[in-house]
Amino acid sequence: MPKSIREEGFLKVLEKVAPGTPLRDAINSIVQMRNGGLIVLADLERARQVVQAGFFLNVEFTPQRVVELSKMDRAIVIDEDLKKIYYANAYLVPDPSIPSDETGTRHLTAERVAKQLGVATIAISAERMGRVTIYYGPIKYVLQDISVLSARVNQALRILEQYRLTYNELSQELIALELEGRVLPVHVANILQTIVQILDTEEEIRRWFVELGEERELMELLLEWLMVGVKEQAELIVRDFQANRKAPKTIIEEIRQLPPEELLSTEKILEILGYESSEELLDRVLPARGYQVLSQIPRLPMAVIEDIVNAFGTLRAILRATEKELMEVKGVAEVRARAIRAGLRKLRLTFAVPPKAAR
């Protein structure tokens, strides 16, 4: 699906024609009859700009009525909320100067009406094996066969699963390196690159979900499972290593906007994180603040993590802190201080790098 189709208005149109919706039921029936059809989703005021003739109905919308009315050659005009059918057998005359590459009369009219009024039109082809084309302003999109679309989503989910496995490995490695104070820029860049791949794949799948409608239920459960904790941990990683005051979400979005060749550049990611470019930068150890490591300790609220990081500044200082020093932080009483120290000791043992791996 092209990136322009991310437009929120178009996604709402796709929701209206998703499997299980009344409008999709009507479209499927028209396709099965092989009659073709043209449906315009517009309010009455805008519709009158292009309707030159036809039957003005102003009746309640039902899929059955749409199917019966489609047996007449011309267009059906339905309000955008799918409450009323305004016109049947409508003769549409859009501005002929509006450019179009379409050759068939129905599709040509549909495209010009969509562009002129800024609304959605649906052209159902009788000649092209029931192909359904949606026009929305300048956007043209052919509805996908559900079986084909489901196959694409399942393939994307398998790719996302591989990205998640890579992310899990990199996350474990990064925590171990943070505890040892051996994080290099490439380690931070690698995991942020993987996170971007995960987020981009998720976005693509969710756009397809809109078109899948009720068919997406099981796939959506798998997607939710694969995405657990990713966005939250991404923000913690940024907060651990950023050298500017930008919001973590802003930084992540800026990284996502990078062209593919720049996304692979450690230097470019460091630049977005706020570091000044230099020859020595790539070999410099980056001190972690401690957000991601502290988040691994059970039942430690983010507000307390914030206060601990603000009090000590770096993970190295937090690891050296005594229980008494931790208790000086707001929200950290004796029991919590003891739990933090125990949690950090456990993490050091869990993520300790074996001697061979360290070399």
C-alpha positions in Angstrom: 0.0 0.0 0.0 1.6 3.3 -1.0 2.6 5.8 1.7 0.0 8.4 0.6 -2.7 5.9 1.7 -1.7 6.6 5.3 -3.9 9.6 5.1 -6.4 9.4 7.9 -9.4 10.2 5.7 -8.7 7.3 3.3 -8.2 4.8 6.1 -11.7 5.8 7.3 -13.0 5.0 3.8 -11.3 1.6 3.9 -13.0 0.9 7.3 -16.3 1.5 5.6 -15.6 -1.1 2.9 -13.9 -3.7 5.1 -15.3 -7.3 5.2 -18.3 -7.5 7.5 -19.5 -3.9 7.0 -22.9 -3.2 5.3 -21.3 -1.4 2.4 -18.8 -4.2 1.7 -21.8 -6.7 1.7 -23.4 -4.5 -0.9 -20.2 -4.3 -3.0 -19.7 -8.1 -2.8 -23.3 -8.7 -4.0 -22.8 -6.3 -6.9 -19.6 -8.0 -7.9 -21.4 -11.4 -7.8 -24.1 -10.1 -10.1 -21.4 -8.9 -12.6 -23.3 -5.7 -13.3 -20.7 -3.2 -12.2 -21.6 0.0 -10.4 -20.5 3.5 -9.3 -21.0 4.6 -5.7 -20.3 8.1 -4.5 -20.0 8.9 -0.7 -20.8 12.6 -0.3 -23.1 14.9 1.5 -26.0 16.3 -0.4 -24.6 19.8 -0.9 -21.4 18.5 -2.6 -23.2 15.8 -4.6 -25.4 18.4 -6.2 -22.3 20.0 -7.8 -22.0 17.0 -10.1 -25.4 15.4 -10.3 -27.2 16.6 -13.4 -30.1 14.1 -13.4 -31.4 11.0 -11.5 -33.9 9.8 -8.9 -33.7 11.8 -5.6 -34.6 9.2 -3.0 -33.3 10.4 0.5 -34.1 7.0 2.0 -32.4 4.9 4.7 -29.3 3.1 3.6 -29.4 -0.7 3.5 -27.1 -3.0 1.6 -30.2 -4.6 -0.1 -31.3 -1.2 -1.5 -27.9 -0.5 -2.8 -27.7 -3.8 -4.6 -31.2 -3.3 -6.2 -30.4 0.3 -7.2 -27.1 -0.8 -8.8 -29.1 -2.6 -11.5 -29.6 0.8 -13.1 -26.7 2.0 -15.1 -25.7 5.2 -13.4 -24.4 6.2 -10.0 -25.7 5.8 -6.5 -25.0 8.7 -4.1 -24.8 7.7 -0.4 -24.0 10.1 2.5 -20.6 9.7 4.1 -22.0 8.3 7.3 -23.9 5.6 5.4 -27.2 6.6 6.8 -29.0 7.8 3.7 -29.2 7.0 0.0 -29.6 10.3 -1.7 -29.7 9.5 -5.4 -30.1 6.5 -7.7 -29.4 6.3 -11.4 -27.6 9.6 -11.0 -26.0 11.2 -14.1 -22.7 12.7 -13.0 -21.0 15.5 -14.9 -17.7 16.4 -13.2 -15.3 19.0 -14.5 -14.0 17.6 -17.8 -10.7 19.5 -17.4 -9.7 17.4 -14.4 -6.8 15.1 -15.6 -7.3 11.4 -15.6 -5.5 8.3 -17.0 -8.7 6.2 -16.9 -10.2 5.1 -20.2 -13.5 3.5 -19.1 -16.4 5.9 -18.6 -17.3 4.7 -15.1 -13.7 4.9 -13.8 -13.1 8.2 -15.5 -16.2 9.7 -13.9 -15.3 8.2 -10.5 -11.8 9.6 -10.5 -12.9 13.1 -11.6 -15.7 13.3 -9.1 -13.4 12.2 -6.3 -10.8 14.9 -7.3 -13.4 17.6 -7.8 -15.3 17.0 -4.6 -12.6 15.6 -2.4 -14.8 12.6 -1.5 -14.7 8.8 -1.9 -16.0 7.1 -5.0 -16.2 3.4 -5.7 -16.1 2.0 -9.2 -17.0 -1.7 -9.6 -16.0 -3.1 -12.9 -18.2 -5.6 -14.7 -15.6 -6.2 -17.4 -12.5 -6.7 -15.1 -13.7 -9.7 -13.0 -15.4 -7.5 -10.5 -12.4 -5.3 -9.7 -13.3 -2.7 -7.1 -11.4 0.6 -7.3 -11.6 3.3 -4.7 -10.8 7.0 -5.5 -10.4 9.5 -2.7 -9.3 12.9 -3.8 -6.1 12.2 -5.7 -5.7 8.7 -4.3 -6.5 5.6 -6.4 -6.6 2.2 -4.7 -7.7 -1.2 -5.9 -9.3 -3.3 -3.2 -7.3 -6.5 -2.6 -8.7 -10.0 -2.6 -9.0 -11.0 1.0 -7.1 -14.3 0.6 -4.2 -12.4 -1.1 -4.3 -9.7 1.5 -4.3 -12.3 4.3 -1.3 -14.0 2.8 0.6 -10.7 2.7 -0.2 -9.9 6.3 0.9 -13.4 7.4 4.2 -13.0 5.5 4.7 -9.6 7.1 4.0 -11.1 10.6 6.7 -13.7 10.0 9.1 -11.0 9.0 8.1 -9.0 12.2 8.7 -12.1 14.3 12.3 -12.3 13.0 12.8 -8.6 13.7 11.5 -9.2 17.2 13.9 -12.1 17.8 16.8 -9.9 16.7 15.5 -7.1 18.9 15.3 -9.4 21.9 19.0 -10.5 21.4 20.2 -6.9 20.9 18.2 -5.8 24.0 19.8 -8.5 26.1 23.2 -7.6 24.8 22.7 -3.9 25.4 21.7 -4.4 29.0 24.8 -6.5 29.6 27.0 -3.9 28.0 25.3 -1.1 30.0 26.0 -3.0 33.3 29.7 -3.4 32.3 30.1 0.2 31.0 31.1 -1.0 27.5 28.4 0.5 25.3 29.6 1.8 21.9 27.6 3.9 19.5 27.2 1.0 17.1 25.4 -1.0 19.8 22.8 1.9 20.3 22.5 2.4 16.5 21.9 -1.3 15.9 19.0 -1.7 18.3 17.4 1.6 17.2 17.6 0.5 13.5 15.9 -2.8 14.4 13.2 -0.9 16.4 12.5 1.3 13.3 12.1 -1.8 11.2 9.7 -3.3 13.7 7.6 0.0 13.9 7.5 0.4 10.1 6.4 -3.3 9.7 3.7 -2.8 12.4 2.4 0.3 10.7 2.1 -1.5 7.3 0.3 -4.4 8.9 -2.1 -2.1 10.8 -3.0 -0.4 7.5 -3.8 -3.8 6.0 -5.9 -4.6 9.1 -8.2 -1.7 8.2 -9.0 -3.3 4.9 -9.2 -6.8 6.4 -12.0 -5.8 8.8 -13.4 -8.7 10.8 -11.0 -11.1 9.1 -8.0 -9.7 11.1 -8.9 -10.9 14.6 -6.4 -13.7 15.1 -3.6 -11.9 13.2 -4.2 -8.8 15.4 -3.7 -10.9 18.5 -0.3 -12.1 17.2 0.7 -8.6 16.3 -0.1 -7.3 19.8 2.0 -10.1 21.3 4.9 -9.3 19.0 4.8 -5.6 19.9 4.7 -6.0 23.7 7.1 -3.6 25.3 8.9 -2.5 22.1 7.7 1.1 22.1 8.2 1.6 25.8 11.7 0.1 25.7 12.6 2.2 22.6 11.9 5.4 24.6 14.0 4.2 27.5 16.9 3.4 25.2 16.7 6.9 23.7 16.5 8.5 27.2 19.6 6.4 28.3 21.8 7.8 25.5 20.4 11.0 24.0 22.7 14.0 24.2 19.9 16.6 23.6 16.6 17.5 25.2 14.2 16.4 22.5 11.3 14.1 23.4 12.1 10.5 22.9 9.1 10.0 20.6 10.3 12.9 18.4 13.8 11.3 18.1 12.3 7.9 17.2 10.1 9.5 14.6 13.1 11.4 13.1 15.0 8.2 12.8 12.0 6.6 11.1 12.0 9.4 8.6 15.6 8.7 7.5 16.1 7.3 4.0 17.1 3.6 4.0 20.8 4.3 3.3 21.0 6.9 6.1 19.1 4.6 8.5 22.1 2.2 8.3 24.5 5.0 9.2 25.6 5.0 12.9 26.8 8.6 12.5 23.4 9.8 11.3 21.5 8.1 14.2 24.0 9.7 16.7 23.4 13.0 15.1 19.7 12.7 15.7 20.5 11.7 19.3 22.3 15.0 19.7 26.0 14.1 19.3 28.4 16.2 17.3 30.2 14.3 14.6 33.8 13.5 15.1 36.4 10.9 14.1 36.7 9.6 17.7 32.9 9.4 18.3 32.4 5.9 17.0 35.0 4.5 19.4 33.8 6.4 22.4 32.1 4.5 25.2 28.6 5.9 25.8 27.6 6.1 29.5 24.0 4.9 30.1 21.8 6.9 32.4 20.1 3.7 33.8 16.5 3.9 32.6 16.5 0.6 30.7 18.3 -1.3 33.5 16.2 0.0 36.3 13.0 -0.8 34.3 14.1 -4.5 34.6 13.6 -4.4 38.4 10.0 -5.6 39.3 7.5 -3.2 40.8 9.8 -0.2 40.4 7.5 2.7 39.2 8.7 4.9 36.4 8.4 8.0 38.6 10.9 6.5 41.1 13.2 5.5 38.2 13.1 9.1 37.1 14.0 10.4 40.5 16.9 7.9 40.9 18.4 8.8 37.5 18.0 12.5 38.2 19.8 12.0 41.6 22.7 9.9 40.4 23.0 10.9 36.7 24.5 7.7 35.3 24.0 3.9 35.7 27.6 3.6 36.9 26.8 5.9 39.8 23.6 4.0 40.5 25.4 0.7 40.6 27.8 2.1 43.2 25.2 3.6 45.4 24.6 2.2 48.8 21.2 1.5 50.3 21.6 4.6 52.5 22.3 6.7 49.4 19.4 5.3 47.6 17.1 6.1 50.5 17.9 9.7 50.1 15.9 9.7 46.8 12.3 10.6 47.1 10.0 7.5 47.1 12.8 5.1 48.1 12.4 3.8 51.6 14.5 1.1 53.2 12.6 -1.9 51.7 12.7 -0.4 48.2 16.4 0.5 48.5 17.1 -3.1 49.5 15.0 -4.4 46.6 16.9 -2.1 44.1 20.3 -3.2 45.3 19.2 -6.9 45.2 17.6 -6.3 41.7 20.8 -4.8 40.4 22.9 -7.6 41.8 20.6 -10.2 40.1 20.8 -8.3 36.8 24.6 -8.3 36.9 24.6 -12.1 37.5 21.9 -12.7 34.8 23.6 -10.6 32.2 27.2 -11.3 33.0 29.2 -11.9 29.8 31.1 -15.2 30.0 35.0 -14.8 29.7 35.1 -16.2 26.1 32.4 -13.9 24.9 34.0 -10.9 26.7 37.3 -11.5 24.7 
